[in-house]
Amino acid sequence: MSLAAARKELDKFGNQSAENLTVGHLLDDWFDQNEKLWKRPKQMEGYIRRLTADDPHIVAMNIHVVDLMIVRRSLKKYADNHGNVAANRLMEILKQVFKHAVQVGYLKYSPIVDLTRKVVGGVEKTRERVLTDDEIRLVYSTDRHADLFRFLLLTGQRIRESQLAIWEHIAGGRLFIPAANNKSGRDHWVALSQQAQGLLDSVPHGRGKIFGITSETAVQAYLKRWCLRNKIGENNQETKHQGAFTPHDLRRTFATRLNELKVGPHIVEKILNHKMSGVMAVYNQADYEDERVAAMQLWADSFHNILNS
């Protein structure tokens, strides 16, 4: 039964039709009611689509017979196919889905309210990966997505926000990231160093998005394969237990290097578009324009020295 047909049944028979709803119907109903609230609905849709492909049996099950054991087994299968972190993300989505079922009266309680990461994908540890000088030089020479990786290292911005950048966002030596495109939900600007501007000048200008239309996940998958192919971390005592690095590790490297260059933490946070905390968030509304511009050029010069040392 399609979602539209299920809704007709709901209208015709009232709460009785909820007895016939499947997990698939519930997923559709939850997605439709929340899609406009999310910044990245396609990401949510992707998790649901992969669940449907991996385990069509659970999607076809009646919501009243689904229990914690069934969901956990499905999530473990998902983890085998897509990784533990992805399984944890899907678990959080499914918990929202079944909470929605309770809120609208389809169920009296959620069968997975007590489900935790510990028994799905495992407790996630905060990454601390920072690239060494040798790794910075190596990633600068990648055979694919090189311009994007170089830009991430030079500016410290998030990969998705950089991939959404278009040429109209560049003006006056700055990249402007509109609120709709960034995680923080507020307009942000990034000072472009001489090196960053030179990089952008060398990028083909004939396409809409500056760095092309390759998806974020495709770039991440490529970087993981590239790290394994180049044995990243295996021969370095400092990083051998950390393995491959991710696009977000480039951002962490940028922030760490700025701090090592004695740039004030509040300046670094502004550049990263992090929300200030505590009293700072309420009373400190300074933009630190000059300091941000100077910090970006300071790091770019240091970055240049690393590449040529």
C-alpha positions in Angstrom: 0.0 0.0 0.0 1.3 3.4 -0.9 1.5 6.2 1.6 -1.3 8.0 -0.1 -3.5 4.9 0.1 -2.6 4.5 3.8 -3.7 8.1 4.5 -7.0 7.4 2.8 -7.5 4.4 5.0 -6.7 6.6 8.0 -9.3 9.1 7.0 -11.9 6.5 6.3 -11.5 4.2 9.3 -9.9 6.5 11.9 -7.4 4.9 14.4 -8.4 1.4 13.4 -6.2 1.7 10.2 -3.1 2.3 12.3 -3.3 -1.4 13.0 -2.4 -2.1 9.4 0.5 0.3 9.1 3.9 -1.0 8.1 7.3 0.3 9.1 7.6 1.6 5.5 4.3 3.6 5.9 5.6 5.0 9.2 8.9 6.0 7.6 7.1 7.8 4.8 4.7 9.6 7.2 7.5 10.7 9.5 9.6 11.9 6.5 6.8 13.9 5.0 6.0 15.7 8.2 9.6 16.7 9.0 11.2 17.1 5.6 10.8 20.9 5.6 12.5 21.2 9.0 15.8 19.7 8.0 18.7 21.3 6.3 19.7 18.1 4.6 16.6 16.0 3.8 18.4 14.0 1.1 20.7 12.7 3.8 17.8 11.4 5.8 16.2 10.0 2.7 19.5 8.2 1.9 19.5 6.4 5.2 15.9 5.3 4.7 16.6 4.2 1.1 19.6 2.1 2.2 17.6 0.5 5.0 14.9 -0.5 2.5 17.6 -2.0 0.2 19.4 -3.8 3.0 16.4 -5.1 4.9 13.1 -5.0 3.0 11.7 -7.5 5.4 11.6 -5.0 8.3 10.2 -2.2 6.1 7.3 -4.5 5.2 6.6 -5.5 8.8 3.6 -4.2 10.8 4.6 -1.6 13.3 2.9 -3.5 16.1 5.1 -6.6 15.8 8.4 -4.8 15.6 10.5 -5.2 18.7 13.9 -4.1 19.9 15.5 -7.4 18.9 14.3 -7.1 15.3 15.5 -3.5 15.0 18.9 -4.3 16.5 19.4 -7.2 14.2 18.5 -5.0 11.2 20.9 -2.3 12.4 23.8 -4.8 12.8 23.2 -5.8 9.2 23.3 -2.1 8.2 26.6 -1.7 10.1 28.1 -4.6 8.2 27.2 -2.9 4.9 27.8 0.7 5.7 29.9 1.0 8.9 29.3 1.3 12.6 28.9 5.1 12.6 26.3 5.0 9.9 24.4 2.4 11.9 24.4 4.6 14.9 23.0 7.5 12.8 20.3 5.3 11.4 19.4 4.1 15.0 18.9 7.8 16.0 16.6 8.3 13.0 14.6 5.2 13.8 14.2 6.3 17.4 12.7 9.6 16.1 10.4 7.6 13.7 9.0 5.5 16.5 8.7 8.4 18.8 6.6 10.1 16.1 4.4 7.0 16.0 3.7 7.4 19.7 3.1 11.1 19.4 0.5 10.7 16.6 -1.2 7.8 18.3 -0.1 4.9 16.1 1.7 3.2 19.0 1.4 3.4 22.8 5.1 3.2 23.3 8.3 3.0 21.2 9.8 -0.5 21.1 13.3 0.9 20.8 13.3 3.7 23.3 16.1 1.8 25.3 18.3 1.0 22.3 21.8 2.6 22.6 24.9 2.9 20.4 26.7 0.5 22.7 24.8 -2.5 21.2 24.5 -1.2 17.7 27.7 0.5 16.3 29.5 1.0 19.5 30.3 4.1 21.5 32.0 6.6 19.2 35.3 8.2 20.3 36.0 11.8 19.4 38.6 11.9 16.7 41.9 13.7 17.4 43.5 13.2 14.0 45.8 16.1 12.9 47.9 15.8 9.7 51.7 15.9 9.9 53.7 18.1 7.6 54.5 15.1 5.4 50.8 14.2 5.2 49.9 17.8 4.3 52.4 17.6 1.4 51.1 14.3 0.3 47.4 15.2 0.3 48.3 18.3 -1.6 49.3 16.1 -4.5 46.2 13.9 -4.7 45.2 12.9 -8.2 41.5 13.7 -7.7 39.6 16.4 -5.8 43.0 18.1 -5.2 41.5 21.6 -5.5 38.9 20.9 -2.9 41.4 19.3 -0.4 43.8 22.2 -0.8 40.9 24.7 -0.2 39.8 22.8 2.9 43.4 22.9 4.3 43.8 26.6 3.5 40.4 27.7 4.9 39.3 25.1 7.5 35.7 25.2 6.2 33.4 22.2 6.2 33.4 20.0 3.1 29.7 20.3 2.4 29.7 24.1 2.7 32.7 24.4 0.4 31.1 22.0 -2.1 27.9 24.2 -2.2 30.0 27.3 -3.0 29.3 29.0 -6.3 31.2 31.8 -8.0 28.6 34.3 -7.0 29.6 33.7 -3.4 33.1 35.1 -4.0 33.5 38.9 -3.7 36.0 41.3 -2.2 38.5 38.6 -1.3 36.0 36.6 0.7 33.8 33.6 0.3 30.3 34.2 1.6 28.5 31.1 3.0 24.7 31.8 3.3 22.8 30.6 6.3 20.9 28.0 4.2 24.2 26.4 3.3 25.9 26.0 6.6 25.5 23.9 9.7 25.3 26.9 12.1 22.3 28.4 10.3 23.7 31.9 10.0 25.5 33.9 7.4 29.3 33.4 7.4 32.2 34.8 5.5 35.7 33.4 5.0 38.7 35.6 4.3 40.6 34.3 1.3 44.4 34.5 1.6 46.5 35.2 -1.4 47.1 31.5 -1.8 43.4 30.7 -1.5 42.6 33.3 -4.1 45.3 31.9 -6.4 43.9 28.4 -6.0 40.4 29.6 -7.0 41.8 31.5 -10.0 43.2 28.2 -11.2 39.9 26.3 -10.9 37.8 26.0 -14.1 35.1 28.7 -14.1 32.7 27.0 -16.5 30.8 25.0 -13.9 28.1 26.2 -11.5 29.6 24.9 -8.2 33.2 25.9 -7.8 34.4 22.4 -7.0 32.0 20.5 -9.2 29.0 18.4 -8.2 30.7 15.3 -6.7 28.8 14.3 -3.6 30.3 14.7 -0.1 30.2 10.9 0.5 31.9 10.2 -2.8 34.8 12.5 -1.9 35.0 10.9 1.6 35.1 7.4 0.1 37.8 8.4 -2.4 39.9 9.9 0.4 39.6 6.7 2.4 40.7 4.6 -0.5 43.5 7.0 -1.3 44.8 6.9 2.3 44.8 3.1 2.3 46.5 3.0 -1.1 49.2 5.3 0.1 49.5 3.5 3.5 48.7 6.7 5.4 49.6 6.4 9.0 51.3 3.0 8.8 54.9 4.2 8.7 54.5 7.2 11.0 54.9 6.6 14.8 52.9 9.7 15.4 49.8 8.6 13.5 50.1 4.9 12.8 47.3 3.9 15.1 44.9 6.5 13.6 44.9 5.2 10.0 43.2 7.2 7.2 42.1 10.7 7.7 38.8 12.3 6.7 37.9 15.7 5.2 36.9 16.8 8.7 40.4 16.0 9.9 41.7 18.7 7.4 39.5 21.2 9.3 40.9 20.0 12.6 44.4 20.3 11.2 43.7 23.9 10.1 42.4 24.8 13.6 45.3 23.2 15.4 47.8 24.9 13.2 46.2 28.3 13.8 46.4 27.8 17.5 50.0 26.7 17.2 50.7 30.0 15.4 49.4 31.8 18.5 46.1 33.0 16.9 43.6 33.7 19.6 41.1 30.8 20.2 38.1 33.3 19.8 39.5 34.2 16.4 39.8 30.6 15.4 36.3 29.9 16.5 35.0 32.8 14.4 36.8 31.6 11.4 35.3 28.1 11.9 31.9 29.6 12.4 31.5 27.9 15.7 28.9 29.3 18.1 30.4 31.1 21.1 29.5 29.6 24.5 28.6 31.1 27.9 29.0 34.8 28.5 30.9 35.2 25.2 27.8 34.1 23.2 25.6 36.8 24.9 28.0 39.8 25.2 30.7 39.4 22.6 29.2 40.2 19.2 32.5 41.4 17.7 33.3 40.2 14.1 37.1 40.5 14.4 37.4 41.3 10.7 41.0 42.4 10.7 42.2 39.6 12.9 40.5 37.0 10.8 42.0 38.3 7.6 45.5 38.4 9.2 45.1 34.9 10.7 44.1 33.4 7.3 47.2 34.9 5.6 49.4 33.8 8.5 48.4 30.2 8.1 48.5 30.3 4.3 52.2 31.5 4.5 53.0 28.8 6.9 51.2 26.3 4.7 53.3 27.5 1.7 56.5 27.0 3.8 55.4 23.4 4.7 54.8 22.6 1.0 58.3 23.9 0.0 60.3 22.6 2.9 
